[in-house]
Amino acid sequence: MKNLPLGKKFFLTIIVTVVIYSTIILLVDIQKVYIQLSEFDLKFIPLIILTIFTSWGILYIRWHILLKKQNIKIPFKTNVLIYFSGYSFAISPGKSGEFIKSIIMKEKLGIKKSTTIPIIFLERYFDMIGTVIVASFSILVIGIHTTSILVIVIGLFTLIFLVVYKNSFQLLMKLLKKISFFAKYTSSFENMQMILKQSQTPKTIFTCTSLTIVYRFIEGIGIFLIIISMDVEILDYLITTSTYSLSVIIGTISFSPGGLGVTEGSFAGLLSLQGLDISQSFIMAIIVRIFTLWVAIVVGFISLHLISRKNSV
């Protein structure tokens, strides 16, 4: 398949990832790392993977709903492969690599990018809203200063304001045009408001936001299973789920590829606030990211390979 953004930047990110994870391991107590890894119960792996895959299925349902809202009909198997192909570039800043789905739909199905790119943007929009809601539980439970809640609430309403209102949206487009990666997509983004208005029915907003929240809580079950498999008993499910969501937001705001280093570091730091040893927290954060990020990337590349072999419709 032509025009796919696979190249030096991706492999450079892989190298950076190895360096980041290796540095973390070297900085923490090696003996504690060994003990922590040796306590990991491999029997939990199938259940962890099943739970993570189930959470992705919830996001696929949201994707299907957004496509249906624009009268885009794609055969089920093809649509599944297209959706999961977006995971192949999950380590791109802000998941911007998921625009590959738009490229695939244009080349394989002849669907205009100007129609599909806004839908992918809407996915990130609902991702942020749902994740902020789940992360709010963490702020309340952990007892972080109320200023943090105010910052998140203001950020959420700012996001909604920028996308929904015409003048603010035009300002956002001007800013995006100054970023080389997004500049080539701004013509498609300019159709965003029309598509957004069509998707801003109370039913769609409620459904897509709810599905995002359900996704985070199911993902949280998988993360909690990882913690249990490592024989850690001082954390509860709600704190683990909401804390990870907060870490994802911090990683996204950093705009580092896939939140690498930032998400792991913030998650480890927040876990340490719950009484975990910092070395234990970092190893746990890395293992969680292996299942939630790197397994997704592997699934994404398998899907990308399979969809590339399918004949155009």
N, C-alpha and C positions, 0 to 999 in steps of 0.2 A: 504493500500500500504506500502510495507516495505522500509526500508532505507531512509525514509524522515526525514530531519533535523529539526523535531519539538520537542522541549523539553525545558529544563531549561533555556537555553540561550535566547530563544524567549520570555518566560514569564518574565525573568529578564529585557529584553529590554522594555517590556510593563511597568514594574514598574519604570524603569529609566525615561521613557517618562512622566509618571504621575508626578514624582518628578520634572522633568525639567519644565513642563508646570505649575505646582503648584507654583514652586519657582518664575517663571516669573510673574505670577499673583500677588503673595504676594509682590514682589519688586516694582511693578508699583502701581499707585494710584487706589485703589479698587473702589472708586466712579466713576472714569473715565472708569474703566472696565465695571461697571454696565451700565453706560450711553451708552458706545459703543455697548454693546451687545443688549441693548434695542432698539437701532436704526437700528439693522439688520432687513431688510425687508424679511420676510420668503417667499414672493411671488417669489423671485428670485431663490430659491433653485432648482426647476425643471429645469430651464434654465441653471443654473450653472452646474448641474449634466450632463445634455444633452451635454453641450459644452465640459466638461472634458472627457466624454465617447467618443465623436467624436474624440478628440485628441488621445485617446488610439487606436481608429480604424486606424488612420494614422500609428501608430507604428506597428499595426498588419500587415498592408500591407507591411511594410518594412521587417518584420519577414518572411512573405510569400515569398517575393522576394529572400531573402537570402537562404531559404530552397530550392526554385526552382532552384537556381543557383547550388546547390549540388545534383539535381535530387531527392530530397526528397519529396514525394507526400503523403499527409495526408488528409483524409476526412475533409471537412470544419468544421463541428461541433466539431470534435475531436481536430482539430488544434486550434480552438478558445479557447477551454477549456485548452489545454496545454499551450497556450500562456499566458492566464490570470492567470493560476496557478502560474506562476512565480512572480506575484504581491504579493502573500501571504507572501513572505519573502523580501519585498521591504525595510524593515528596517535593512537588513544586510549591513555590510560595503561595499560600492561601488556596491551595488545591487548584491553581489556575490551569494546571495540566489537564484537568478534566474537560477542557475545551476540545480535546481530541475526539470526544463523542460527537461534537458538531462536524468535525472533519469527516469522520466515518459516515455519518448520516448523509452528508453531501455526496461523498464518493460512491457509497453503496446504494443509497436510496433516492438520491437526487433532491433531498430536502434542503432548502435554502438555509445557509448559516444564519442569516438575519432572523430566522424564526427560531432556531434551536439554541443559539448562544444566549439569548435572554432567559431561556428556560434553565440553562445551567447556572446562570447568575442567580435566578430565583432559588435554586437548590441551596446555594451558599447563603442566601438571604434567610431562608427558613432554618438552615443549619445554625446560624448565629442566634436567631431568636430563641429556638428551642434549647440550645446549649446554655445560653445565658440564664434561662429560667431554671434549668437543672442546677447550674452552678450556684445560683442564689441560695439553694439549700445549704451548700457548703459554707458560704459566708455566714449564714445565720447560725449553723450548728457549731462551726469552729470558733465563732465569736470574733471574727475579724471586725475591725472598727467599722461603724455604720457608714463612714465616708466611702468605703469600698462599694457598699450597696448603691449609694448615690451615684458613684462614677459609672457603675454597670448600667443602672437604669437610664442615666443620661446618654450613655453610649448607645443603648438599644433604641431610644427614641430618636437619637441623631441619625442612626442607620435608617430607620423608617422614614424620617423626614427627607433625607437625601434622595431616597428612591421614589417616594410617592409624589412629592410636590415638584411641579414643573421647573421653577426657577432654580431650586437647589439641585435638581437632577442635571440641569444644563451646566451648572457649576462643577458638578461631579464629573461630567463628560470632559470638560476642559482640563481638569486635573489628570484624568486617565490618558488623555491624548499626549501628555508630557512624559508618560511612562512608555518606553519603547515597546514592551511586550503587549500592552493593552491598546496601543495606538492603532494597530491594524484591525482591532475589533470594535472600535468606537462607533463605526457606521452601523454595526449590528446592535450595539448597545442603545442607539438612538431609537430603536423600535421597542425598547424596554418598557417605556411608560404605557404604550398601547397594550402590550401583552400583560404587563403588570395589572393594569386596570381590569382586564378580563379575568385575571387570576385572584383579584382582591375581593371576591365575594366572601361574605362571612363564613360560608360553608368551607370554601377552599382554604382560607386562612386558618380556620380552626382545625381542619383535617390535617393539613401539612405541618402545622406547628405541633399538633398532638402526636403525629407520627414521628417527628424528630425527637420529642420527649420520650416516647416509647422506645425508640432506637437507643437513646442514651441509657435508659434504665436496663434494657436487655443487655447492652454492651457492658453495663456495670455488673451484671450477674457474672459475665465471663471474667471480668477483672477481679471480682471478689473470689471466684473459683481459683484464680491464679494465686491470690493471697492465701487462701485456705490450703492450696497444694504445697505452699512453702511453710506451712505450719505456723502461721501468724494468726493470733487470735484476739489481738487488742483493737482491731478495727471492725466497724460494722458496715453493712451494705450501703446504707444511705450516704454515709460520710465518704466511703470509697468512690461511689458513683459521682457524687456532686463535686468532689475534690478533683477527680480526673477531668470532668467537664471544665472546671475552672482552669486547669492546666492547659487544656486544649485551646481555650480562649486566649490565654497568655501567649501560647505558641503561635497562634494565628496572628495576633497583634504584632508580634515580633517580625512577621513576614519572612522568617527564615524558612528554607525549603522543608516543607512538612513539619515545621516547628521543631526541627532537629536540635537537640541539646536544650532548647528552651522548655519544651513540654516536659521532657524527662527531668530536667533540673527543678522546675517548679513543682512537678508532681512529687518528686522525692522530698523537696523542702516542706511541702504541705503535709506529707505523710509523717515527717519527723516531728511536726507539731503535735501529732497524735501519740507520740511516745516511742516511735520506732527509731532505732539507731540509724544514723545518716548513711552508713555503708549499706545497711540492709535496705534502706529506702531507695537508694540509687539502683541497686541490682534489681529490686522489684520493679522499678520504673522501666528499666531496660527490657525486662522480660515481658511486661505488659505491652510495651511498644512493639516488640517482636510479633505478638499476636494481633494487635489492633492495626498496625501500620504495615509491617513487612510481609505478613501473610497476605494482606490485601494487595500489595504490589505484585506478589507472585501470581495470585488469582487474576489480577489485571493483565499481566503479560500473557498468561495462558488464554484468556478471553480475546485479547488483541490478536494473538496468533490465529485463533480459530475464526474470528470474524474476517481477518485478512484473506483467509482461504476461501471464504464464501463468495459466490458469484454475485455481481451487482444485480439489483432488482430492476 
